[in-house]
Amino acid sequence: MKRARQNILRLPLEKRAELAIREAVDEVITEHARLGLPLYIGRNGKVVRLSPSQVRGLLRYNHRRQGRKP
């Protein structure tokens, strides 16, 4: 578990919860991409299966959006 920085602790509880959920989702996507597993997500009210290659693409997209290297 990462140690929280002081500035994060000053955020409202709702914002900290949102950050925690985003981090958890990123970890799930990373783990599925690493293991080559499909990922099931909700899209337009339906459950959609993402193939392992689509999961890797989603991981690259998320990292580019966050300004990190894949």
C-alpha positions in Angstrom: 0.0 0.0 0.0 1.3 3.4 -0.9 1.8 6.0 1.8 -0.6 8.9 1.5 0.8 12.3 1.0 -0.2 15.1 3.3 -2.0 17.1 0.5 -4.2 14.1 -0.3 -5.3 13.9 3.3 -6.5 17.5 3.1 -9.0 16.7 0.4 -12.7 16.0 1.2 -13.6 12.4 1.9 -15.6 12.2 -1.4 -12.6 13.2 -3.5 -10.3 10.8 -1.7 -12.8 8.0 -2.2 -12.9 8.8 -5.9 -9.1 8.7 -6.2 -9.1 5.4 -4.4 -11.6 3.9 -6.8 -9.7 5.1 -9.8 -6.5 3.6 -8.4 -8.2 0.3 -7.8 -9.6 0.2 -11.3 -6.2 1.0 -12.8 -4.7 -1.9 -10.8 -7.4 -4.3 -12.1 -6.7 -3.2 -15.7 -3.0 -3.6 -15.2 -3.3 -7.0 -13.6 -5.6 -8.3 -16.4 -3.2 -6.9 -19.1 -0.2 -8.5 -17.3 -1.9 -11.9 -17.0 -3.5 -11.8 -20.5 -7.1 -12.2 -19.1 -10.3 -10.8 -20.6 -12.0 -8.0 -18.7 -15.8 -7.5 -18.4 -17.1 -3.9 -18.3 -20.4 -2.1 -18.5 -20.9 -0.1 -21.7 -24.1 1.6 -22.7 -26.1 -0.5 -20.2 -24.7 -3.8 -21.4 -21.9 -6.1 -20.2 -19.1 -6.2 -22.7 -16.1 -8.6 -22.9 -12.7 -7.0 -23.7 -10.2 -9.4 -25.1 -6.7 -9.4 -23.6 -5.4 -7.2 -26.5 -8.2 -4.7 -25.9 -7.3 -4.6 -22.2 -3.7 -3.8 -23.1 -5.0 -1.0 -25.4 -7.2 0.3 -22.6 -4.2 0.3 -20.3 -2.0 2.2 -22.8 -4.9 4.7 -23.3 -5.3 5.2 -19.5 -1.6 5.7 -19.0 -1.4 8.2 -21.9 -4.4 10.1 -20.5 -2.7 10.3 -17.1 0.7 11.2 -18.5 2.4 8.0 -17.5 4.5 5.5 -19.5 2.8 2.1 -20.1 
